[in-house]
Amino acid sequence: MSERVWDKFLTEEDKAVFATSGYGARGGFGERPALLIIDVSYNFCGDRPEPILESIKRWPNSCGAQAWDGVAAIRKLVTAARAKGLPIIYTTNAYRPDRWDLGIFREKNARFKEWSSGTAATNLDGDAIVAEIAPGPQDILLLKQMPSAFHGTRLQSYLTYLKCDSVIVGGTTTSGCVRASVIDAFSQNFRVIVAEECCFDRAQASHAINLCDMNAKYADVIGTAEVVDYIERLPDKLFELPSGAL
């Protein structure tokens, strides 16, 4: 088996445990998937590819250059999903200007007051999805305030209405909002596919180990090329999507 991104972080005992415990089996693709893109906004990507320690000076939540590698991979998924007519659901954050509604999360980040709706230098809305993969008229944009895309949103009801049996997930951060959304999707008995190159995080270890854990228990972590191939082989006209017209 080819080496996985998390292998270098595992001990030999860890590898033996995974090899003998039965975890990490393929759950398989679904028949009616939705594409779920988690929080790929300027706040998490910055306004351009640059080393993370530079980017977070201006964008405290930025994942740096690896975010833009993720955006390039996500664009391939979005292109394939649109061509096939699959539902594409984006999430981003929405908070009060004073950030009161961050709740207890304010206790976990010393720079939360800098989480703005843009910067003077760029004049960008930090919560906007980056232009390279911006939502189209038929896509769905959900606003959330907690890590999971399901918590406090209508995502579950939309997936039910669309008769989806599975979700394909990409976005950020792997260890935070992606993982929380994957676990909630799994908990609702959706098949979950995580497109590996379409996820990114601030720390390499957090990214790799959380992919490892999701692949072991909650999702199939699969290369983007294989996911695109699966999408392209789906039947046409599986879904009746919103028109986006006024």
C-alpha positions as CSV (number, residue, x, y, z in Angstrom):
1,M,0.0,0.0,0.0
2,S,1.3,3.5,-0.9
3,E,2.4,5.7,2.0
4,R,-0.3,8.0,3.4
5,V,0.3,11.6,4.5
6,W,-0.1,10.5,8.2
7,D,2.3,7.6,8.1
8,K,5.4,9.6,9.2
9,F,3.6,10.7,12.3
10,L,2.7,7.2,13.5
11,T,4.8,4.9,15.7
12,E,5.4,1.3,14.6
13,E,2.9,0.2,17.3
14,D,0.3,2.7,15.9
15,K,0.7,1.1,12.5
16,A,0.4,-2.4,13.9
17,V,-2.8,-1.4,15.8
18,F,-4.4,-0.1,12.6
19,A,-3.3,-3.1,10.6
20,T,-4.9,-5.6,13.1
21,S,-7.9,-3.7,14.6
22,G,-10.1,-3.6,11.5
23,Y,-10.4,0.1,11.4
24,G,-9.8,2.0,8.2
25,A,-11.8,-0.2,5.9
26,R,-13.4,1.5,2.8
27,G,-17.0,2.5,3.4
28,G,-17.6,3.2,-0.2
29,F,-19.1,5.9,-2.3
30,G,-22.8,6.8,-2.2
31,E,-25.2,7.1,-5.1
32,R,-26.5,10.7,-4.5
33,P,-23.7,12.8,-3.1
34,A,-23.5,16.5,-2.3
35,L,-20.2,18.4,-2.3
36,L,-19.6,20.2,1.0
37,I,-17.0,22.9,1.0
38,I,-16.1,24.1,4.5
39,D,-15.0,27.7,5.3
40,V,-12.7,28.3,2.3
41,S,-12.8,32.1,2.9
42,Y,-10.2,34.8,2.8
43,N,-10.0,34.6,6.6
44,F,-8.7,31.1,6.4
45,C,-6.7,31.5,3.1
46,G,-5.4,35.0,3.2
47,D,-5.6,37.1,0.1
48,R,-2.6,35.4,-1.7
49,P,-0.3,32.4,-1.4
50,E,2.5,33.2,1.1
51,P,4.2,31.4,4.0
52,I,1.9,31.0,6.9
53,L,3.9,33.0,9.4
54,E,3.7,36.0,7.0
55,S,0.0,35.5,6.2
56,I,-1.1,35.3,9.8
57,K,0.3,38.7,10.5
58,R,-2.6,40.1,8.5
59,W,-5.1,37.2,8.6
60,P,-4.9,35.6,12.1
61,N,-6.8,32.5,10.9
62,S,-4.9,32.0,7.7
63,C,-3.5,28.6,6.8
64,G,-0.9,30.1,4.5
65,A,0.3,28.8,1.2
66,Q,-1.1,25.3,1.8
67,A,-4.6,26.9,1.7
68,W,-4.1,27.8,-1.9
69,D,-2.9,24.3,-2.8
70,G,-6.2,23.2,-1.3
71,V,-8.1,25.8,-3.3
72,A,-6.6,24.5,-6.6
73,A,-7.7,21.0,-5.7
74,I,-11.2,22.1,-4.6
75,R,-11.6,23.9,-7.9
76,K,-11.3,20.5,-9.7
77,L,-14.0,19.0,-7.5
78,V,-16.3,22.0,-8.0
79,T,-15.8,21.9,-11.8
80,A,-16.6,18.2,-11.9
81,A,-19.6,18.6,-9.6
82,R,-21.1,21.5,-11.6
83,A,-20.7,19.6,-14.8
84,K,-22.6,16.7,-13.3
85,G,-25.2,18.8,-11.7
86,L,-24.5,17.8,-8.1
87,P,-25.5,20.0,-5.1
88,I,-22.6,22.2,-3.9
89,I,-23.0,23.5,-0.4
90,Y,-20.5,26.1,1.0
91,T,-20.2,27.2,4.6
92,T,-18.6,30.3,6.0
93,N,-18.7,32.1,9.3
94,A,-20.9,35.0,10.4
95,Y,-20.4,36.9,13.6
96,R,-21.4,40.2,15.2
97,P,-19.0,43.1,14.8
98,D,-18.1,42.8,18.6
99,R,-17.7,39.1,18.3
100,W,-19.9,38.5,21.3
101,D,-21.5,35.5,19.6
102,L,-18.2,33.7,19.4
103,G,-19.1,32.6,22.9
104,I,-16.6,30.5,24.8
105,F,-14.3,30.4,21.7
106,R,-13.2,33.9,22.7
107,E,-11.4,32.3,25.6
108,K,-9.3,30.1,23.2
109,N,-7.9,32.7,20.9
110,A,-6.0,35.8,22.1
111,R,-6.5,37.6,18.7
112,F,-10.3,37.1,18.3
113,K,-10.8,40.9,18.2
114,E,-8.7,41.0,15.0
115,W,-11.2,38.6,13.2
116,S,-12.6,41.3,11.0
117,S,-14.8,41.4,7.9
118,G,-11.8,42.5,5.9
119,T,-8.5,44.4,6.0
120,A,-7.7,47.9,5.0
121,A,-5.0,46.7,2.7
122,T,-7.2,44.4,0.6
123,N,-10.7,45.7,1.1
124,L,-11.8,42.1,1.1
125,D,-14.7,40.6,3.1
126,G,-12.8,38.0,5.2
127,D,-15.8,35.7,5.4
128,A,-16.3,35.7,1.6
129,I,-15.5,32.4,-0.2
130,V,-12.3,33.0,-2.3
131,A,-13.1,34.0,-5.8
132,E,-11.4,31.0,-7.4
133,I,-14.1,28.7,-6.2
134,A,-16.9,31.2,-5.5
135,P,-20.5,29.9,-5.2
136,G,-22.6,30.0,-8.4
137,P,-26.3,30.7,-8.7
138,Q,-27.4,27.1,-8.1
139,D,-25.1,26.6,-5.1
140,I,-26.1,26.9,-1.4
141,L,-24.3,29.0,1.1
142,L,-24.7,28.3,4.8
143,L,-23.7,30.7,7.6
144,K,-22.4,29.1,10.7
145,Q,-20.9,30.0,14.1
146,M,-19.7,26.7,15.4
147,P,-17.2,24.2,13.9
148,S,-19.7,21.7,12.4
149,A,-21.6,22.7,9.3
150,F,-24.6,20.9,10.8
151,H,-24.7,22.8,14.1
152,G,-27.3,25.5,14.1
153,T,-27.8,25.4,10.3
154,R,-30.3,23.8,7.9
155,L,-27.7,21.5,6.3
156,Q,-29.4,18.3,7.5
157,S,-32.8,19.5,6.1
158,Y,-31.3,20.4,2.7
159,L,-29.6,17.1,2.4
160,T,-32.8,15.3,3.3
161,Y,-34.8,17.4,0.8
162,L,-32.2,16.6,-2.0
163,K,-32.4,12.9,-1.0
164,C,-28.6,12.8,-0.6
165,D,-27.1,9.6,0.8
166,S,-23.5,10.9,1.0
167,V,-21.3,13.9,1.2
168,I,-17.9,14.7,-0.3
169,V,-16.0,17.0,1.9
170,G,-13.2,19.5,1.4
171,G,-12.1,22.7,3.1
172,T,-10.6,23.9,6.4
173,T,-9.4,23.4,8.9
174,T,-8.9,19.6,8.7
175,S,-8.6,19.3,12.5
176,G,-11.5,21.7,13.3
177,C,-14.5,22.5,11.1
178,V,-13.8,19.7,8.6
179,R,-13.5,17.0,11.3
180,A,-16.5,18.3,13.2
181,S,-18.7,18.3,10.0
182,V,-17.4,14.8,9.0
183,I,-18.3,13.4,12.4
184,D,-21.8,14.9,12.4
185,A,-22.4,13.7,8.8
186,F,-21.3,10.2,9.9
187,S,-23.5,10.4,13.0
188,Q,-26.5,11.0,10.6
189,N,-25.5,7.9,8.7
190,F,-24.3,9.7,5.5
191,R,-21.5,8.0,3.7
192,V,-18.6,10.5,4.0
193,I,-15.8,11.0,1.5
194,V,-12.9,13.3,2.3
195,A,-10.9,14.5,-0.7
196,E,-7.4,14.5,0.8
197,E,-5.8,17.3,-1.2
198,C,-8.9,19.5,-0.8
199,C,-8.3,19.8,3.0
200,F,-5.8,22.0,4.7
201,D,-4.8,23.2,8.2
202,R,-2.4,25.5,10.0
203,A,-0.2,22.7,11.3
204,Q,1.1,19.7,9.3
205,A,0.7,17.3,12.2
206,S,-2.8,18.3,13.0
207,H,-3.8,18.0,9.3
208,A,-2.2,14.5,8.9
209,I,-3.3,12.9,12.2
210,N,-6.9,14.1,11.8
211,L,-7.1,12.7,8.3
212,C,-5.7,9.5,9.7
213,D,-8.4,9.4,12.4
214,M,-11.2,10.3,10.1
215,N,-10.1,7.6,7.7
216,A,-10.0,5.1,10.5
217,K,-13.5,5.7,11.8
218,Y,-15.7,8.2,10.1
219,A,-14.9,8.6,6.4
220,D,-13.0,7.4,3.4
221,V,-10.0,9.8,2.9
222,I,-9.4,9.5,-0.9
223,G,-7.2,11.3,-3.4
224,T,-8.9,14.1,-5.3
225,A,-8.3,12.4,-8.7
226,E,-10.2,9.3,-7.6
227,V,-13.1,11.4,-6.3
228,V,-13.3,13.4,-9.6
229,D,-13.4,10.1,-11.5
230,Y,-16.2,8.9,-9.3
231,I,-18.2,12.1,-9.9
232,E,-17.7,11.9,-13.7
233,R,-19.1,8.4,-13.7
234,L,-22.3,9.3,-11.9
235,P,-25.6,9.4,-13.9
236,D,-26.6,12.8,-15.3
237,K,-29.6,14.8,-13.9
238,L,-29.6,13.1,-10.4
239,F,-30.8,16.3,-8.8
240,E,-33.2,19.2,-9.3
241,L,-31.2,22.1,-8.1
242,P,-32.4,25.7,-7.3
243,S,-32.4,28.0,-10.3
244,G,-30.8,30.9,-8.5
245,A,-33.1,33.2,-10.4
246,L,-35.0,36.0,-8.7
